[in-house]
């Protein structure tokens, strides 16, 4: 992959027109566009084909499925396979759920969401996670990544803080997608993301793809911001080549 192919931009907008504006602006600088709940709920499934055709790329459909196995399998079978590269499912429902959906499609990659990057130790304890795991969220991430790996998922979504260990334990082919990316030049006041890394750090740690939203979207020049992220990715890839 080229460096730009590793950059995912989330289309966190409430209208197709807004999303299409950013697709037109960034499609030469971004590898994959992500459609999440906000845009999907606002515009419906048709948005997937529209964006995929406008961007001339497949879509990362990030709906974080979380239900009983039969419901998720049925939903997955209804997806537009020609236009989707990745989908996400929460892995806290365990091995049985992940096994049930991992083999439904051989054309869509299944990514298991481990621990949201907006959660810290206090949040995890509040929702009932064992304090021994919650005190170090990376241990919970690795435990859930192991379940996803055993179930046959294609990879996981985790922070850049855990990417290196995930790759070490489960192999280079196990995909790691990392959100919570904050370039040093793109830090956000009152940020809801808690476990963050820079683009360079994420790639050095083993992330295959990084999700960068607000630092690009809210920049005075989004295209220039996307190019700066790609340059960080390139630098990390070059440094990794030198290391190995």
ZAMARNU-226452 format. One record per residue: residue in one letter; x negated, y negated, z of N, C-alpha, C in turn; residue number from 1. Coordinates in Angstrom, 1 decimal. Last residue first. Example, Ala and Ser with C-alpha at 12.3 -4.5 7.8 and 13.67 -1.06 7.14 Angstrom:
<pts>
PT res     nx     ny     nz    cax    cay    caz     cx     cy     cz   n
PT   S  -12.8    2.2    7.1  -13.7    1.1    7.1  -12.9    0.0    7.9   2
PT   A  -13.2    5.7    7.8  -12.3    4.5    7.8  -13.2    3.3    7.8   1
</pts>
This chain:
<pts>
PT res     nx     ny     nz    cax    cay    caz     cx     cy     cz   n
PT   X  -14.4    2.6   10.0  -14.4    4.1    9.7  -15.3    4.4    8.5 244
PT   X  -14.8   -0.1   10.1  -15.0    0.7   11.3  -15.1    2.2   11.0 243
PT   X  -14.2   -1.0    7.6  -15.6   -1.1    8.0  -15.8   -0.2    9.3 242
PT   X  -11.5   -0.5    7.6  -12.3    0.2    6.7  -13.8    0.2    7.1 241
PT   X  -10.7   -2.3    9.6  -10.5   -0.9    9.9  -11.4    0.0    8.9 240
PT   X  -11.2   -4.7    8.3  -12.0   -4.3    9.5  -11.8   -2.9    9.9 239
PT   X   -9.2   -4.5    6.3  -10.7   -4.6    5.9  -11.5   -4.2    7.1 238
PT   X   -6.9   -4.6    7.9   -7.2   -3.5    7.0   -8.7   -3.4    6.6 237
PT   X   -7.2   -7.2    9.0   -7.2   -6.0    9.9   -7.5   -4.7    9.1 236
PT   X   -7.1   -8.8    6.7   -8.3   -8.8    7.5   -8.3   -7.6    8.4 235
PT   X   -4.5   -8.2    5.8   -5.6   -7.9    5.0   -6.9   -7.8    5.8 234
PT   X   -3.0   -9.3    8.0   -2.9   -7.9    7.7   -4.1   -7.4    6.9 233
PT   X   -3.7  -12.0    7.6   -4.0  -11.3    8.9   -4.0   -9.8    8.7 232
PT   X   -2.5  -12.4    5.1   -4.0  -12.5    5.3   -4.5  -11.9    6.5 231
PT   X    0.2  -12.1    5.8   -0.4  -11.1    4.9   -2.0  -11.2    5.0 230
PT   X    0.5  -14.4    7.3    0.6  -13.1    8.0    0.0  -12.1    7.1 229
PT   X    0.1  -16.4    5.4   -0.8  -16.3    6.5   -0.7  -15.0    7.2 228
PT   X    2.3  -15.9    3.7    1.0  -15.6    3.2   -0.1  -15.5    4.3 227
PT   X    4.3  -16.7    5.5    4.3  -15.3    5.1    2.9  -15.0    4.5 226
PT   X    3.7  -19.4    5.5    3.6  -18.7    6.7    3.5  -17.2    6.4 225
PT   X    4.3  -20.1    2.9    2.9  -20.3    3.4    2.7  -19.5    4.7 224
PT   X    7.0  -19.6    2.9    6.1  -18.9    2.0    4.7  -18.9    2.5 223
PT   X    8.0  -21.5    4.8    8.1  -20.0    5.0    7.2  -19.2    4.1 222
PT   X    7.0  -24.3    6.0    6.9  -23.7    4.7    6.9  -22.1    4.9 221
PT   X    7.7  -24.7    8.7    7.9  -25.7    7.7    7.9  -25.2    6.3 220
PT   X    9.2  -21.7   10.1    8.0  -22.5    9.7    8.4  -23.6    8.7 219
PT   X   11.2  -20.0   10.6   11.3  -21.3   11.2   10.1  -22.2   10.9 218
PT   X   10.5  -17.6    9.2   11.8  -18.3    8.9   11.8  -19.7    9.4 217
PT   X    8.1  -16.9   10.5    8.1  -17.2    9.0    9.4  -18.1    8.8 216
PT   X    8.7  -16.6   13.2    7.5  -17.3   12.8    7.4  -17.7   11.3 215
PT   X   11.1  -14.9   13.0   11.2  -16.4   13.3    9.9  -17.1   13.0 214
PT   X    9.9  -12.2   11.9   11.1  -13.0   11.5   10.9  -14.5   11.8 213
PT   X    8.2   -9.4   11.0    8.0  -10.8   11.4    9.1  -11.7   10.9 212
PT   X    7.2   -6.2   11.6    8.4   -7.0   11.3    8.2   -8.4   11.9 211
PT   X    4.9   -4.2    9.9    5.2   -5.1   11.0    6.4   -6.0   10.6 210
PT   X    3.8   -0.8    9.4    4.6   -2.0    9.0    4.8   -2.9   10.2 209
PT   X    2.0    0.8   10.7    2.1    0.9    9.2    2.8   -0.3    8.7 208
PT   X   -0.2    0.2   13.4    1.1    0.0   12.8    1.0    0.1   11.3 207
PT   X   -2.7    0.4   14.6   -2.2    1.5   13.9   -0.8    1.4   13.3 206
PT   X   -4.1   -1.7   15.7   -3.7   -0.6   16.6   -3.0    0.5   15.9 205
PT   X   -4.5   -3.3   13.5   -5.7   -2.7   14.1   -5.2   -1.5   15.0 204
PT   X   -1.8   -4.2   13.3   -2.4   -3.3   12.2   -3.6   -2.6   12.8 203
PT   X   -1.5   -5.7   15.7   -0.6   -4.6   15.4   -1.2   -3.6   14.3 202
PT   X   -3.5   -7.6   15.5   -3.6   -6.6   16.5   -2.7   -5.4   16.2 201
PT   X   -2.5   -9.1   13.3   -3.8   -8.5   13.2   -3.9   -7.4   14.2 200
PT   X   -0.1  -10.2   14.2   -0.1   -9.3   13.1   -1.4   -8.5   13.0 199
PT   X   -0.2   -9.9   17.9   -0.3  -10.7   16.6   -0.3   -9.7   15.5 198
PT   X    2.5   -8.8   20.1    1.1   -8.8   19.6    1.0   -9.6   18.4 197
PT   X    4.6   -8.4   23.0    4.2   -9.0   21.7    2.8   -8.8   21.4 196
PT   X    7.1   -7.9   24.9    5.9   -7.1   24.6    5.4   -7.4   23.2 195
PT   X    9.2   -9.7   24.8    8.4   -9.6   26.0    7.0   -8.9   25.7 194
PT   X   11.3  -12.0   23.2   10.4  -10.9   23.0    9.4  -10.9   24.2 193
PT   X   12.5  -14.4   23.6   13.2  -13.2   24.2   12.3  -12.0   24.0 192
PT   X   10.8  -17.4   24.4   10.9  -16.3   23.5   11.6  -15.1   24.3 191
PT   X   10.4  -20.1   25.0   11.5  -19.3   25.6   11.8  -18.1   24.8 190
PT   X    8.9  -20.9   21.9    9.2  -21.3   23.3   10.4  -20.5   23.8 189
PT   X    6.7  -18.9   20.1    8.1  -19.4   20.2    8.4  -19.7   21.7 188
PT   X    3.9  -19.0   17.9    4.5  -18.7   19.2    5.8  -19.5   19.4 187
PT   X    2.3  -19.1   15.6    3.7  -19.0   15.5    4.4  -18.7   16.8 186
PT   X   -0.4  -18.8   15.7    0.1  -20.1   15.2    1.6  -20.2   15.2 185
PT   X   -0.7  -16.3   16.5   -1.1  -17.3   17.5   -0.6  -18.7   17.0 184
PT   X    2.3  -14.4   15.7    1.0  -14.9   15.3    0.6  -16.0   16.3 183
PT   X    4.0  -11.9   17.0    3.9  -13.3   17.2    2.4  -13.8   16.9 182
PT   X    6.3   -9.3   16.7    5.0   -9.9   16.2    5.0  -11.4   16.4 181
PT   X    8.3   -7.6   17.4    7.7   -8.3   18.4    6.4   -8.9   18.0 180
PT   X    7.9   -4.3   15.7    8.5   -5.7   15.8    7.8   -6.4   16.9 179
PT   X    6.4   -1.9   13.8    6.2   -2.8   15.0    6.9   -4.1   14.9 178
PT   X    6.5    1.4   12.9    7.0    0.1   12.6    7.0   -0.8   13.8 177
PT   X    4.8    4.2   12.0    5.0    3.2   13.1    5.3    1.9   12.5 176
PT   X    5.2    7.5   10.9    5.3    6.1   10.6    5.5    5.3   11.9 175
PT   X    2.9    9.9   10.7    4.0    9.6   11.6    4.1    8.0   11.6 174
PT   X    0.5   10.4    9.5    1.7   10.4    8.7    3.0   10.0    9.4 173
PT   X   -1.4   10.5   11.5   -1.4    9.3   10.6   -0.1    9.2    9.8 172
PT   X   -0.3   11.7   14.7   -0.8   11.8   13.4   -0.6   10.6   12.5 171
PT   X    0.4   11.7   17.4    1.4   12.3   16.4    0.9   12.3   15.0 170
PT   X   -1.6   10.5   19.0   -0.9   11.7   19.4   -0.2   12.5   18.3 169
PT   X   -2.4    8.3   17.6   -3.4    9.3   18.1   -2.7   10.6   18.4 168
PT   X   -0.1    6.9   17.1   -0.8    7.4   16.0   -1.8    8.5   16.4 167
PT   X    0.5    6.2   19.8    1.4    7.0   19.0    0.7    7.6   17.8 166
PT   X   -1.7    4.7   20.5   -1.5    5.9   21.1   -0.6    6.8   20.4 165
PT   X   -1.3    2.4   18.8   -2.5    3.2   18.7   -2.4    4.6   19.3 164
PT   X    1.2    1.4   19.6    1.0    1.9   18.2   -0.2    2.8   18.2 163
PT   X    1.7    0.0   21.9    1.8    1.5   21.9    1.4    2.2   20.6 162
PT   X    1.6   -2.6   21.3    0.9   -2.2   22.4    0.8   -0.6   22.5 161
PT   X    3.4   -3.1   19.3    2.0   -2.9   18.9    1.1   -2.5   20.0 160
PT   X    6.4   -1.2   20.0    5.5   -2.4   20.1    4.1   -2.1   19.6 159
PT   X    8.2    0.8   17.6    7.6    0.5   19.0    6.7   -0.7   18.9 158
PT   X   10.0    3.1   15.9    9.8    1.7   16.1    9.3    1.5   17.5 157
PT   X    8.7    6.0   14.3    9.3    5.3   15.4    9.1    3.8   15.2 156
PT   X    9.3    8.7   11.9    8.5    7.7   12.6    9.3    7.1   13.7 155
PT   X   10.9   10.6   10.9    9.7   10.2   10.1    8.8    9.3   10.8 154
PT   X   11.9   13.4   13.0   12.0   12.0   12.5   10.7   11.6   11.8 153
PT   X   11.8   15.9   14.2   11.6   15.8   12.8   11.8   14.4   12.2 152
PT   X   11.8   16.3   16.9   13.1   16.4   16.2   13.0   16.3   14.7 151
PT   X    9.2   15.7   17.6    9.7   17.1   17.7   11.0   17.3   16.9 150
PT   X    9.3   12.9   17.3    8.4   13.8   16.5    8.9   15.2   16.5 149
PT   X   11.1   12.2   19.3   11.4   11.9   17.9   10.5   12.7   17.0 148
PT   X    9.8   13.0   21.6   11.1   13.6   21.3   11.4   13.4   19.8 147
PT   X    7.6   11.3   21.4    7.4   12.8   21.3    8.7   13.5   21.0 146
PT   X    8.8    8.9   21.8    8.2    9.1   20.5    7.9   10.6   20.3 145
PT   X    9.5    9.1   24.5   10.5    9.1   23.5   10.0    9.4   22.1 144
PT   X    6.9    9.0   25.6    7.8   10.1   25.9    8.9   10.2   24.8 143
PT   X    6.0    6.6   24.7    5.3    7.8   24.2    6.2    9.0   24.5 142
PT   X    7.8    4.8   26.0    7.7    4.8   24.6    7.1    6.1   24.1 141
PT   X    7.1    5.3   28.7    8.4    5.7   28.2    8.5    5.7   26.7 140
PT   X    4.5    4.3   28.6    4.7    5.7   28.9    6.1    6.2   28.5 139
PT   X    4.9    1.6   28.2    4.3    2.4   27.1    4.4    3.9   27.4 138
PT   X    6.0    0.5   30.5    6.9    0.8   29.4    6.2    1.7   28.3 137
PT   X    5.4    1.1   33.5    4.5    1.0   32.4    5.3    1.4   31.1 136
PT   X    7.5    1.2   35.2    6.4    0.3   35.5    5.4    0.1   34.4 135
PT   X    9.2    3.1   34.2    9.5    1.7   33.9    8.3    0.8   34.2 134
PT   X    8.3    5.5   35.2    8.2    5.2   33.8    8.3    3.8   33.5 133
PT   X    8.9    5.1   37.8    7.5    5.6   37.5    7.2    5.4   36.0 132
PT   X   11.6    4.4   37.9   10.6    3.4   38.1    9.2    3.8   37.7 131
PT   X   13.7    5.6   35.4   12.8    6.0   36.5   11.7    5.0   36.7 130
PT   X   16.2    3.4   34.4   15.0    4.1   34.1   14.2    4.4   35.3 129
PT   X   18.4    1.7   35.0   18.4    3.1   35.5   17.2    3.9   35.1 128
PT   X   18.4   -0.9   34.2   19.3    0.0   33.5   19.2    1.5   33.9 127
PT   X   16.5   -2.0   35.9   17.9   -2.4   36.0   18.9   -1.5   35.3 126
PT   X   14.2   -0.9   34.9   14.6   -0.5   36.2   16.1   -0.8   36.4 125
PT   X   14.1   -2.4   32.5   14.2   -1.0   32.4   14.7   -0.4   33.8 124
PT   X   13.7   -5.0   33.4   14.9   -4.7   32.6   15.1   -3.2   32.6 123
PT   X   11.2   -4.9   34.6   12.4   -5.2   35.4   13.7   -4.8   34.7 122
PT   X    9.5   -4.3   32.4    9.7   -3.3   33.5   11.0   -3.6   34.3 121
PT   X   11.3   -5.5   29.5   10.1   -5.3   30.3   10.4   -4.4   31.5 120
PT   X   12.5   -5.7   26.1   12.6   -5.2   27.5   11.3   -5.1   28.2 119
PT   X   12.1   -6.4   23.5   12.6   -7.5   24.4   12.7   -7.0   25.9 118
PT   X   11.4   -4.2   22.2   10.3   -5.1   22.6   10.8   -6.2   23.4 117
PT   X   13.0   -1.2   23.2   13.1   -2.5   22.5   12.0   -3.4   23.1 116
PT   X   11.6    1.9   22.7   12.0    0.9   23.8   11.9   -0.5   23.1 115
PT   X   12.3    3.4   20.1   11.8    3.9   21.4   12.3    3.0   22.6 114
PT   X   14.1    4.4   17.5   13.8    3.2   18.3   13.5    3.7   19.7 113
PT   X   13.0    6.3   14.8   13.6    6.4   16.1   13.2    5.1   16.9 112
PT   X   13.8    6.4   11.4   12.9    5.8   12.5   13.6    5.8   13.8 111
PT   X   13.9    8.3    8.6   14.5    8.1    9.9   13.5    7.5   10.9 110
PT   X   14.1    7.5    5.2   13.2    7.8    6.3   14.0    7.4    7.6 109
PT   X   15.9    9.0    2.6   15.9    7.9    3.6   15.0    8.3    4.8 108
PT   X   15.9   11.3    1.2   15.5   10.1    0.5   15.4    8.9    1.4 107
PT   X   16.9   13.5    2.3   15.5   13.6    2.1   15.0   12.3    1.3 106
PT   X   19.2   13.4    5.0   18.8   12.9    3.7   17.3   13.1    3.5 105
PT   X   19.4   15.0    7.3   20.6   14.8    6.5   20.2   14.3    5.1 104
PT   X   17.5   15.6    9.2   17.5   16.4    8.0   18.6   16.1    7.1 103
PT   X   18.0   14.0   11.5   16.7   13.9   10.8   16.7   14.6    9.4 102
PT   X   20.4   14.4   12.8   20.4   13.5   11.7   19.1   13.4   10.9 101
PT   X   19.9   16.4   14.7   21.1   16.5   13.9   21.0   15.5   12.6 100
PT   X   17.6   15.6   16.0   17.5   16.8   15.1   18.7   16.8   14.2  99
PT   X   18.7   13.6   17.5   17.7   13.3   16.5   17.6   14.4   15.5  98
PT   X   20.5   15.0   19.2   21.0   14.0   18.3   20.0   13.7   17.2  97
PT   X   18.7   16.6   20.6   19.8   17.2   19.8   20.3   16.2   18.8  96
PT   X   16.9   14.9   22.0   16.4   15.8   20.9   17.6   16.3   20.0  95
PT   X   18.4   11.7   22.9   17.7   13.0   23.1   17.5   13.8   21.8  94
PT   X   19.3    9.2   23.1   20.4   10.2   23.2   19.7   11.7   23.1  93
PT   X   17.3    7.5   22.7   17.6    7.8   24.1   18.8    8.8   24.3  92
PT   X   16.7    6.6   20.2   16.3    8.0   20.6   16.6    8.3   22.0  91
PT   X   18.7    5.0   17.8   18.1    5.0   19.2   17.8    6.4   19.6  90
PT   X   17.7    4.7   14.5   18.6    5.3   15.5   17.9    5.3   16.8  89
PT   X   17.5    3.1   11.3   17.0    3.3   12.7   18.1    4.0   13.5  88
PT   X   16.2    3.8    8.0   17.3    3.5    8.9   16.8    3.7   10.3  87
PT   X   14.5    2.8    5.0   14.5    3.2    6.4   15.9    2.9    7.0  86
PT   X   15.4    2.4    2.3   14.1    3.1    2.6   14.1    3.6    4.0  85
PT   X   18.1    2.2    0.1   17.6    2.2    1.5   16.4    3.0    1.6  84
PT   X   19.3    2.6   -2.4   18.9    1.2   -2.0   18.2    1.1   -0.6  83
PT   X   20.3    5.1   -2.8   19.4    4.5   -3.8   18.8    3.2   -3.4  82
PT   X   22.1    5.6   -0.7   20.7    6.1   -0.6   19.8    5.5   -1.6  81
PT   X   24.2    4.1    1.1   23.8    4.0   -0.3   22.3    4.4   -0.5  80
PT   X   25.8    6.2    3.5   24.9    5.2    3.1   24.5    5.2    1.6  79
PT   X   27.3    8.3    4.4   28.0    7.3    3.6   27.1    6.2    3.1  78
PT   X   25.8    9.8    5.9   26.1   10.4    4.6   26.8    9.4    3.7  77
PT   X   25.7    8.3    8.2   24.5    8.4    7.4   24.8    8.9    6.0  76
PT   X   28.3    8.8    9.3   27.9    7.4    8.8   26.7    7.5    7.9  75
PT   X   28.0   11.5    9.9   29.0   11.0    8.9   28.7    9.7    8.4  74
PT   X   26.0   11.4   11.8   25.8   12.1   10.6   26.7   11.7    9.5  73
PT   X   27.3    9.9   13.8   26.1    9.3   13.1   25.8   10.0   11.8  72
PT   X   29.3   11.7   14.5   29.6   10.3   14.1   28.5    9.7   13.3  71
PT   X   27.9   13.9   15.5   28.8   14.0   14.3   29.1   12.7   13.7  70
PT   X   26.4   12.9   17.7   25.7   13.3   16.5   26.7   13.4   15.3  69
PT   X   27.6    9.8   19.1   27.5   11.2   19.2   27.0   11.7   17.8  68
PT   X   25.4    7.0   18.9   26.7    7.6   19.1   26.5    9.1   19.1  67
PT   X   23.8    4.7   17.4   23.8    5.1   18.8   25.2    5.7   19.1  66
PT   X   21.6    3.1   15.1   22.8    4.0   15.3   22.6    4.6   16.7  65
PT   X   20.4    0.6   14.2   20.1    1.2   15.5   21.3    2.1   15.9  64
PT   X   20.4   -0.7   11.9   21.7   -0.8   12.6   21.5   -0.1   14.0  63
PT   X   18.6   -1.7    9.6   18.3   -1.6   11.0   19.6   -1.8   11.8  62
PT   X   17.5   -0.7    6.7   18.8   -0.9    7.3   18.6   -0.7    8.8  61
PT   X   15.4   -2.0    4.5   15.3   -1.4    5.9   16.6   -1.7    6.6  60
PT   X   15.7   -1.4    1.0   16.1   -2.1    2.2   15.8   -1.3    3.5  59
PT   X   13.6   -1.6   -1.9   14.5   -0.9   -1.0   14.6   -1.6    0.3  58
PT   X   13.5   -4.2   -4.4   12.9   -3.3   -3.4   13.9   -2.6   -2.6  57
PT   X   14.3   -6.5   -5.6   13.7   -5.5   -6.4   12.9   -4.6   -5.5  56
PT   X   15.9   -8.5   -4.5   14.5   -8.4   -4.1   13.7   -7.4   -4.9  55
PT   X   18.3   -8.0   -5.7   17.7   -9.3   -5.8   16.2   -9.3   -5.5  54
PT   X   18.8   -5.3   -5.1   18.6   -5.7   -6.5   18.0   -7.0   -6.6  53
PT   X   19.0   -5.5   -2.3   18.0   -4.6   -2.9   17.7   -5.0   -4.3  52
PT   X   21.1   -7.3   -1.9   19.8   -7.7   -1.5   18.7   -6.8   -2.2  51
PT   X   23.2   -5.7   -3.0   22.9   -7.0   -3.5   21.5   -7.4   -3.2  50
PT   X   23.2   -3.3   -1.5   22.9   -3.2   -2.9   22.5   -4.6   -3.5  49
PT   X   23.8   -4.5    1.1   22.6   -3.7    0.9   22.2   -3.6   -0.6  48
PT   X   26.3   -5.8    1.0   25.1   -6.6    1.1   23.8   -5.8    0.8  47
PT   X   28.2   -3.9    1.1   27.9   -4.4   -0.2   26.6   -5.2   -0.2  46
PT   X   28.9   -3.4    3.8   27.9   -2.6    3.1   27.4   -3.1    1.8  45
PT   X   29.3   -6.8    5.3   29.7   -5.5    4.9   28.6   -4.7    4.1  44
PT   X   28.8   -9.4    6.2   29.1   -9.2    4.8   29.5   -7.8    4.4  43
PT   X   28.7   -9.3    9.1   29.2  -10.5    8.4   29.6  -10.2    6.9  42
PT   X   27.4   -6.9    9.6   28.8   -7.2   10.1   29.4   -8.3    9.4  41
PT   X   24.9   -7.4    8.3   25.8   -6.3    7.9   27.2   -6.5    8.4  40
PT   X   23.9   -9.6    9.7   24.2   -9.7    8.3   25.2   -8.6    7.8  39
PT   X   23.6   -8.5   12.3   24.2   -9.8   12.1   24.7   -9.9   10.6  38
PT   X   22.3   -6.0   12.2   23.7   -6.1   12.6   24.4   -7.4   12.1  37
PT   X   20.1   -6.3    9.4   20.5   -5.8   10.7   21.9   -6.1   10.9  36
PT   X   17.9   -5.6    6.9   19.3   -6.0    7.1   19.7   -5.4    8.5  35
PT   X   14.7   -6.6    5.8   15.5   -5.8    6.8   16.9   -6.4    6.9  34
PT   X   12.7   -6.1    3.0   13.6   -6.9    3.7   14.5   -6.1    4.6  33
PT   X    9.3   -5.6    2.3   10.6   -5.0    2.6   11.4   -6.0    3.3  32
PT   X    7.0   -7.2    1.6    7.2   -5.9    1.0    8.6   -5.3    1.2  31
PT   X    6.6  -10.6    0.6    7.1   -9.6    1.6    7.4   -8.3    0.9  30
PT   X    6.1  -12.3   -1.5    5.2  -12.3   -0.3    5.5  -11.3    0.7  29
PT   X    8.1  -12.4   -3.3    6.7  -12.2   -3.8    5.7  -12.1   -2.7  28
PT   X   10.3  -13.0   -1.8   10.2  -11.7   -2.4    8.8  -11.4   -3.0  27
PT   X   10.9  -15.5   -0.6    9.9  -14.7   -0.1    9.6  -13.4   -0.8  26
PT   X   13.0  -16.9   -1.9   11.8  -17.6   -1.4   10.6  -16.7   -1.2  25
PT   X   14.9  -14.9   -2.3   14.3  -15.6   -3.4   13.1  -16.4   -3.1  24
PT   X   15.5  -14.4    0.4   14.9  -13.3   -0.5   14.3  -14.0   -1.7  23
PT   X   16.5  -16.8    1.2   15.2  -16.3    1.8   14.6  -15.2    0.9  22
PT   X   18.9  -16.8   -0.2   18.0  -17.9   -0.3   16.6  -17.5    0.1  21
PT   X   20.2  -14.5    0.6   19.7  -14.5   -0.8   18.7  -15.7   -0.9  20
PT   X   20.9  -15.3    3.2   20.0  -14.2    3.0   19.4  -14.2    1.6  19
PT   X   22.8  -17.3    2.6   21.5  -17.6    3.4   20.5  -16.6    3.1  18
PT   X   24.7  -15.8    1.2   24.0  -16.9    0.6   22.7  -17.3    1.3  17
PT   X   25.6  -14.0    3.1   24.9  -13.5    2.0   24.1  -14.6    1.3  16
PT   X   25.4  -15.0    6.5   26.0  -15.1    5.2   25.1  -14.6    4.2  15
PT   X   24.0  -15.0    8.9   25.4  -14.7    9.0   26.1  -14.8    7.6  14
PT   X   20.8  -13.4    9.3   21.6  -14.5    8.9   23.1  -14.1    8.9  13
PT   X   18.1  -12.1    9.3   19.0  -12.3   10.4   19.8  -13.6   10.2  12
PT   X   16.4  -10.2    7.7   17.4  -11.2    7.1   18.5  -11.4    8.2  11
PT   X   13.1   -9.8    8.5   14.5   -9.5    8.8   15.4  -10.6    8.3  10
PT   X   10.5   -8.5    6.5   11.1   -9.8    6.9   12.6   -9.5    7.2   9
PT   X    7.5   -6.7    6.8    9.0   -6.7    6.8    9.6   -8.0    7.3   8
PT   X    4.6   -5.9    5.2    5.3   -7.0    5.9    6.8   -6.8    5.7   7
PT   X    3.3   -4.1    3.7    3.4   -3.7    5.1    4.2   -4.8    5.9   6
PT   X    2.9   -5.2    1.3    3.9   -4.1    1.3    4.2   -3.7    2.8   5
PT   X    0.8   -6.9    1.6    2.1   -7.5    1.6    3.2   -6.4    1.8   4
PT   X   -1.4   -5.2    1.2   -1.1   -5.8    2.5    0.3   -6.3    2.6   3
PT   X   -0.4   -2.3   -0.7   -1.0   -3.6   -0.6   -0.6   -4.2    0.8   2
PT   X   -0.8    1.2    0.0    0.0    0.0    0.0   -0.9   -1.2    0.0   1
</pts>
